[in-house]
Amino acid sequence: MASFKFKNVFLNDYYTLCYKNDFTNHFKFNYVFNDYYFGCKTLEKAEVKMQNTVLNNLIKNNLIKYSNIDLVVGGDLSNQISFTNYNMQYFNIPFLGTYSACATFVENIIILASLLENNFIKNGISLTSSHNLNSEKQFRFPIEYGSYKPIRTTITATGAVGALLARNGKIKIESATVGNVINSTIKDVFDMGGVMAPAAANTIAKHLKDLNRSVDYYDLILTGDLGACGKNILKEILEIKYKIHLKKYNDAGVLLYNMNNEKAKSGASGPTVLPLVLFSKILNQKKYKKILIVGTGSLHTPVMVNQKNTIPSIAHAVSLEVEN
């Protein structure tokens, strides 16, 4: 069984950094900026600095010394997770690098929660970032090319997020489900929602079955970055294949961007989307006590796509309980 429960693991604190553009909703981010270069000479150095800013502020806000952080688990969308690697060279902290595409943040949480549950560490930080211009350049076409983007396209969000896990706090990590790699049979690099929806459906169904729960158990099920198109596909797959009707459900990619703006296309994507929405909107509303977050990731590379291969995907789920 790929689902398991935790007894004494909590999200203790978090820090969010986000680029504000003309279709980003008004969220309460910890840090907002409007320069893609973030004061740096290159976009690559900008994303490294974004991560550096998040990690430094999260540690400073909790009055923790670097030597007292047991572990950082982090990753991004770049080749060899290079931005996270370059950032971590400035910190004398043990580090595990992860890549699960846009499901990376949730995978990090699962790894850290497992280590905390078994008393291998006393605390740890989940770290991730994404940058619109860096991601587009790597996975599709540089923005400067002005290439056509169909309505099903999701647009990579620019931001960074860090979360501190410990054995105390008000947001309990109650359980988790590790997903399987699912082949979507889709070859379209613009259709990330369609690519990832089957994996999200598989993980949600597995989570509910493994833990003997119905969808009514949760006040909210929040997927990562399927976007408007992928959100509808997910609901159809769950109803037709698994006989599950989603009631209290939304997608972070749809919530982060103003979908009334045609520039937003199908919504936001990237590993930062889910935690940005969770920490800067959902938890601030204080009306959700049981939340299932489902990180979704497309596991493709430009080389494999150019060779006309279909695109595999994955989804991981974590159940949160917000204590009064």
TACORFEN-V48992 format. One record per residue. PHI is phi as a letter, one per 40 degrees, with the letter a starting at -180 (NA if undefined). PSI is psi in degrees with one decimal (NA if undefined). NEAR is the number of other C-alpha atoms within 8 Angstrom. Layout:
phi: [PHI,PHI]
psi: [PSI,PSI]
near: [NEAR,NEAR]
This chain:
phi: [NA,c,b,a,b,b,b,a,b,b,c,c,a,a,a,b,b,a,c,c,b,c,b,c,c,c,b,c,c,c,a,b,a,b,b,d,c,f,g,b,c,b,c,c,c,c,c,c,c,d,c,d,c,c,c,c,c,c,c,c,c,b,f,b,c,d,c,c,c,c,a,b,b,a,a,a,c,c,d,f,f,c,c,c,c,c,c,c,c,c,b,c,b,d,a,b,c,b,b,b,f,c,c,d,c,c,d,d,c,c,c,c,c,c,c,c,d,c,g,c,b,b,a,a,b,c,b,a,a,a,a,d,c,c,c,c,c,c,c,b,b,d,d,c,c,g,c,c,b,c,c,c,c,b,b,c,c,b,a,a,a,b,b,c,b,a,c,a,i,b,b,c,c,c,a,a,b,c,c,c,c,b,c,c,g,c,b,c,c,c,c,c,c,c,c,c,d,c,c,c,c,c,c,c,c,c,c,c,c,d,c,f,b,b,c,c,c,b,c,a,b,b,c,c,a,c,g,c,c,c,c,c,c,d,c,c,c,c,c,c,c,b,f,b,b,c,b,c,b,a,b,c,c,c,c,c,b,c,c,c,c,c,c,c,f,c,h,c,b,h,c,c,c,c,c,c,c,c,c,b,b,c,c,c,c,f,b,b,b,b,b,b,c,b,c,b,b,c,c,b,b,d,c,c,c,c,c,g,c,c,b,c,a,a,a,b,b,b,c,b,b,c,c,c]
psi: [132.5,11.7,141.4,157.9,154.8,148.2,-36.0,56.2,134.2,149.7,110.0,-37.4,168.2,162.4,131.2,138.6,131.6,142.6,128.8,122.7,-171.1,1.3,23.0,129.8,168.4,91.4,162.3,73.4,153.3,-33.3,133.0,139.3,161.5,24.0,113.1,-28.5,-10.9,35.8,11.0,169.1,-25.5,158.4,-32.9,-45.1,-29.3,-43.5,-34.8,-44.3,-35.6,-48.0,-42.4,-42.2,-43.8,-50.6,-43.0,-44.2,-36.5,-42.3,-44.8,-42.3,-25.3,8.7,42.7,138.6,149.4,-39.0,-15.8,1.0,120.3,-34.6,142.2,129.6,120.2,162.6,170.2,-165.0,-3.5,161.9,132.6,29.2,48.3,-34.1,-41.4,-40.8,-44.7,-35.8,-43.1,-12.5,-17.7,-2.5,130.9,64.9,135.6,142.3,134.9,121.4,136.8,150.4,115.2,31.0,-130.8,0.3,6.1,-44.9,-43.0,-38.3,-41.8,-43.4,-43.3,-43.0,-49.4,-41.8,-38.5,-41.4,-38.6,-43.7,-34.3,12.3,25.9,-28.5,160.6,-17.1,167.5,162.2,130.7,130.1,135.4,165.8,163.9,154.0,124.9,-49.4,-36.3,-42.8,-43.0,-39.8,-36.2,-43.9,-23.5,-103.3,144.3,141.8,-34.8,-21.9,-24.1,32.7,151.2,137.1,116.6,164.9,-24.9,-7.1,136.6,146.6,124.1,127.1,150.4,113.2,177.9,147.4,139.4,144.2,133.0,123.1,139.6,-170.0,14.8,159.2,-178.5,-3.5,103.3,134.2,103.4,-40.2,172.8,156.6,125.2,128.9,167.0,154.8,124.2,128.9,120.0,-17.1,7.8,140.6,-4.0,112.3,-15.2,-17.6,61.5,-33.3,-45.2,-35.9,-44.4,-18.9,-42.8,-38.7,-40.5,-43.1,-44.1,-43.8,-42.3,-45.8,-42.0,-42.0,-48.2,-40.1,-47.6,-39.7,7.2,53.3,155.6,168.8,-22.1,-14.4,-31.5,141.3,-25.1,133.5,123.2,111.8,164.4,-69.5,51.3,-26.5,178.4,-41.8,-47.2,-32.7,-45.4,-37.6,-42.3,-46.8,-38.8,-43.0,-45.4,-39.4,-44.7,-47.3,-38.9,-3.3,35.8,125.1,111.0,126.9,-64.0,81.5,146.9,170.2,132.1,-31.8,-30.1,-37.9,-34.7,-38.2,149.0,104.5,-2.8,-10.9,120.5,-21.0,-22.6,-13.1,-122.2,-4.7,-167.3,154.1,170.0,155.0,-16.4,-16.8,-51.0,-51.7,-32.3,-45.8,-41.7,-50.2,-27.5,-2.7,-60.4,-51.4,-27.3,-22.2,-21.3,24.6,-6.5,121.1,-33.1,115.7,131.6,113.7,135.0,102.9,133.0,136.4,137.3,121.2,47.1,165.9,155.3,-37.6,-47.4,-37.4,-42.6,-20.2,11.5,29.5,151.3,160.7,120.8,160.7,170.1,157.3,136.6,147.2,143.5,132.0,126.2,142.3,118.3,116.3,150.0,NA]
near: [4,7,12,8,7,11,6,9,15,13,15,12,9,11,13,15,14,12,12,8,6,4,10,9,8,4,7,6,11,7,7,9,9,8,7,7,10,10,6,8,7,7,11,8,11,14,12,12,10,13,15,9,8,14,11,8,9,14,11,8,7,6,6,9,7,9,7,6,12,11,12,13,15,15,15,16,13,10,5,4,13,9,13,14,9,9,12,10,7,6,7,8,11,7,9,8,10,12,9,11,13,16,16,17,16,13,13,13,10,10,9,13,12,9,10,14,11,7,7,7,10,9,12,14,13,15,16,16,17,17,11,10,9,11,13,12,10,10,8,9,9,10,9,4,6,6,6,4,6,7,6,11,12,17,11,12,13,11,13,15,16,14,13,13,15,13,10,9,10,10,11,13,14,12,11,13,13,11,12,9,9,9,10,13,8,10,9,6,7,9,11,13,16,13,16,18,15,12,16,16,11,10,15,10,11,10,12,11,8,10,7,6,9,6,10,8,7,10,10,11,12,13,14,17,18,21,16,13,11,14,13,8,11,12,10,8,12,14,10,8,6,8,7,9,8,8,6,9,8,11,14,17,17,16,11,13,12,12,11,5,8,6,5,14,13,14,19,17,16,13,18,17,15,15,11,14,13,10,11,13,11,10,10,7,7,7,5,11,10,12,13,12,14,16,19,19,13,14,10,9,7,9,6,9,13,7,6,7,8,10,14,14,16,17,17,16,16,15,12,14,11,10,7,3]
